[in-house]
């Protein structure tokens, strides 16, 4: 299969669209896949190719402050990080609407992402019941707990944090899947996480899974750090293929 990889802008959002060259103008299942912190859409292109070969129209956006939208990271801890995630949340519906209006989507919507993109994915599940299935790779379904982890480390290191830091980030609580587990409903959700990950602790994932037993949740733990290898990308692809065929 020959793939078309098209660099385009949806509004002001730079994206890569990856699709079977013979199905460029056909309605296909739409899969939006988000990259991680301080990386770019190009760094999830291998995953995008694997998914496109499986029959999805894959959209890889640059998050705000990243890639073609890169800006200097704020010296206030996590300000740029949370801003990037929130912008992903703002722009998700816009991306879906764009491709649906062009007649390029079958109406089946899938979401996945790596690290910060995995956190984006879990957050989207709390507000978008139209998402059919999702994959969180090295991310977290518990952004409130992650916010607290950042606070603890920042204070220990002597960094400045606004006194109303939690209030400024109060929107996170609404998008925290661990606080709103019912929002997953019966949708398939894949977690892949490295046991030795020190950037986003696996405990935030395992705790969520233990507290919310659900046969639609798949948890894969491997003896890895904060790194995605080809075999993991294959598992992500196989997960979405199985979800599409249900």
C-alpha positions as MATLAB code, in Angstrom:
seq = 'XXXXXXXXXXXXXXXXXXXXXXXXXXXXXXXXXXXXXXXXXXXXXXXXXXXXXXXXXXXXXXXXXXXXXXXXXXXXXXXXXXXXXXXXXXXXXXXXXXXXXXXXXXXXXXXXXXXXXXXXXXXXXXXXXXXXXXXXXXXXXXXXXXXXXXXXXXXXXXXXXXXXXXXXXXXXXXXXXXXXXXXXXXXXXXXXXXXXXXXXXXXXXXXXXXXXXXXXXXXXXXXXXXXXXXXXXXXXXXXXXXXXXX';
ca = [
       0.000    0.000    0.000;
       1.293    3.437   -0.918;
       0.477    6.180    1.556;
      -0.188    9.855    0.971;
       1.313   12.077    3.666;
      -0.087   15.550    3.273;
       1.121   18.556    5.213;
      -1.726   20.982    5.645;
      -3.268   23.586    7.920;
      -6.711   23.184    9.416;
      -7.399   26.767   10.334;
      -4.149   27.681   12.054;
      -3.423   24.101   13.179;
      -0.516   22.464   11.329;
      -1.264   18.786   10.738;
      -0.004   15.802    8.839;
      -2.749   13.781    7.204;
      -1.749   10.171    6.557;
      -4.004    8.053    4.363;
      -4.022    5.311    1.744;
      -3.188    7.030   -1.547;
      -6.094    5.222   -3.207;
      -8.572    6.473   -0.618;
      -7.598   10.130   -0.266;
     -11.117   11.338   -1.051;
     -13.046    8.436    0.497;
     -14.872    8.587    3.845;
     -12.713    6.690    6.336;
     -12.623    6.189   10.100;
     -10.918    9.289   11.509;
      -8.110    8.853   14.033;
      -6.452   11.856   15.671;
      -3.118   11.025   17.282;
      -1.300   13.484   19.568;
       2.452   13.796   20.128;
       4.215   14.331   23.447;
       5.741   17.234   25.350;
       8.457   19.151   23.484;
       8.219   16.903   20.411;
       6.370   17.328   17.119;
       3.799   15.703   14.875;
       6.630   14.260   12.759;
       7.790   12.150   15.718;
       4.519   10.188   15.736;
       4.543    9.726   11.966;
       5.696    6.097   12.203;
       2.660    5.331   14.328;
       0.547    7.310   11.884;
       1.781    5.220    8.956;
       0.967    1.975   10.745;
      -2.552    3.182   11.489;
      -3.127    4.505    7.968;
      -2.080    1.163    6.472;
      -4.774   -0.387    8.655;
      -7.444    1.745    6.967;
      -7.711    4.888    9.081;
      -7.463    8.500    8.005;
      -4.863    9.630   10.524;
      -4.473   13.246   11.606;
      -1.295   14.249   13.452;
      -1.556   17.819   14.793;
       1.179   19.995   16.219;
       0.111   20.971   19.720;
       0.231   24.636   20.658;
       3.797   25.719   21.514;
       5.246   22.777   19.576;
       6.583   22.037   16.115;
       5.523   24.713   13.655;
       3.865   26.502   16.577;
       6.901   26.371   18.837;
       7.333   29.088   21.440;
       9.714   29.582   24.320;
       8.724   27.518   27.342;
       7.506   29.661   30.236;
       9.710   29.779   33.314;
       6.608   29.260   35.445;
       6.519   25.475   35.931;
       4.070   23.644   33.660;
       2.346   26.781   32.311;
       3.299   25.916   28.727;
       2.553   22.225   29.335;
      -1.009   22.730   30.544;
      -1.654   25.407   27.943;
      -0.645   22.924   25.240;
      -3.036   20.264   26.538;
      -5.915   22.705   26.945;
      -5.431   23.947   23.392;
      -5.562   20.345   22.152;
      -8.910   20.042   23.921;
     -10.188   23.272   22.366;
      -9.129   22.203   18.878;
     -10.265   18.565   18.868;
     -13.866   19.278   17.861;
     -12.697   21.736   15.222;
     -10.514   19.079   13.581;
     -13.312   16.517   13.623;
     -15.806   19.013   12.217;
     -13.425   19.999    9.429;
     -12.952   16.491    8.057;
     -16.598   15.547    8.540;
     -17.726   18.614    6.575;
     -15.435   17.575    3.725;
     -17.072   14.156    3.679;
     -13.782   12.468    4.553;
     -14.958   10.758    7.749;
     -17.352    7.862    8.185;
     -18.370    9.341   11.536;
     -16.245    6.858   13.474;
     -13.846    8.847   15.646;
     -10.776    7.446   17.399;
      -8.147    9.178   19.526;
      -4.687    8.282   20.763;
      -1.505    9.880   21.916;
       1.885    9.600   23.538;
       2.816   11.109   26.926;
       1.250   14.597   26.890;
      -0.801   13.294   23.975;
      -1.949   10.380   26.125;
      -3.078   12.810   28.810;
      -4.939   14.742   26.104;
      -6.582   11.498   25.001;
      -7.883   10.602   28.461;
      -9.127   14.154   28.999;
     -11.069   14.058   25.718;
     -12.866   10.894   26.807;
     -14.544   12.801   29.644;
     -16.355   15.160   27.251;
     -16.732   13.451   23.888;
     -18.951   10.346   23.907;
     -18.642   10.121   20.111;
     -15.073    8.820   20.475;
     -15.354    5.099   19.753;
     -12.032    3.948   21.238;
      -8.839    5.497   22.587;
      -5.206    4.638   23.338;
      -3.118    6.317   26.030;
       0.573    5.545   25.578;
       2.818    6.640   28.482;
       0.170    9.148   29.565;
      -2.066    9.526   32.594;
      -5.810    9.475   33.247;
      -5.219   11.508   36.430;
      -4.078   15.048   35.560;
      -5.050   16.374   38.998;
      -2.582   13.942   40.566;
      -0.004   14.931   37.974;
      -0.595   18.597   38.753;
       0.110   17.847   42.409;
       3.296   16.007   41.443;
       4.477   19.080   39.531;
       3.612   21.319   42.487;
       5.577   19.140   44.899;
       8.663   19.049   42.683;
       8.518   22.770   41.879;
       8.257   23.757   45.520;
      11.086   21.418   46.496;
      13.278   22.949   43.788;
      12.437   26.503   44.837;
      10.663   27.495   41.623;
       8.047   30.225   41.635;
       4.428   29.099   41.511;
       1.479   31.520   41.580;
      -0.353   31.326   44.924;
      -3.559   30.578   43.011;
      -1.876   27.899   40.871;
      -4.580   25.269   41.433;
      -7.386   27.754   40.767;
      -5.765   28.814   37.517;
      -5.758   25.158   36.503;
      -9.184   24.296   37.934;
     -10.409   23.233   34.478;
      -8.253   20.111   34.843;
     -10.628   18.622   37.397;
     -13.468   18.525   34.851;
     -11.244   16.639   32.389;
      -9.785   14.159   34.861;
     -10.858   10.669   33.803;
      -9.882    9.217   37.185;
     -12.374   11.581   38.842;
     -15.075   10.862   36.247;
     -14.643    7.149   35.440;
     -18.291    6.829   34.425;
     -17.584    8.983   31.364;
     -15.638    6.135   29.748;
     -18.876    4.111   29.615;
     -18.245    0.927   27.616;
     -15.676    2.246   25.195;
     -12.411    0.359   24.597;
      -9.404    2.065   26.182;
      -5.809    0.898   25.868;
      -3.077    1.881   28.302;
       0.542    1.098   27.509;
       3.124    2.148   30.087;
       6.707    1.430   31.004;
       7.242    0.144   34.520;
      10.444    2.202   34.822;
       8.910    5.442   33.538;
      10.100    8.295   35.784;
       8.485   11.127   33.820;
       4.890    9.974   34.179;
       4.664    7.336   36.918;
       2.842    4.151   35.982;
       1.108    4.266   39.384;
      -1.334    6.870   38.082;
      -2.465    4.369   35.444;
      -2.467    1.218   37.584;
      -4.353    2.994   40.357;
      -7.049    4.054   37.900;
      -7.368    0.538   36.470;
      -7.507   -1.078   39.918;
     -10.214    1.301   41.123;
     -12.268    0.961   37.953;
     -12.374   -2.686   36.878;
     -13.708   -2.718   33.352;
     -13.297   -5.435   30.747;
     -13.065   -2.769   28.047;
      -9.835   -1.407   29.568;
      -6.584   -3.034   28.410;
      -3.425   -2.368   30.402;
      -0.046   -3.388   28.998;
       2.948   -2.931   31.283;
       6.464   -3.518   30.047;
       9.938   -3.150   31.494;
      10.603    0.117   29.705;
      11.138    3.763   30.557;
       9.540    6.742   28.824;
      10.083    5.338   25.340;
       7.895    3.886   22.588;
       9.274    1.130   20.371;
       7.991   -0.344   17.135;
       6.381   -3.346   18.814;
       4.312   -1.019   20.990;
       3.149    0.879   17.905;
       2.023   -2.436   16.413;
      -0.007   -3.163   19.537;
      -1.639    0.250   19.327;
      -2.534   -0.405   15.686;
      -3.951   -3.841   16.478;
      -6.018   -2.383   19.310;
      -7.656    0.189   17.051;
      -8.292   -2.384   14.315;
     -10.056   -4.650   16.826;
     -12.108   -1.728   18.166;
     -13.149   -0.719   14.655;
     -14.320   -4.263   13.870;
     -16.602   -4.530   16.900;
];
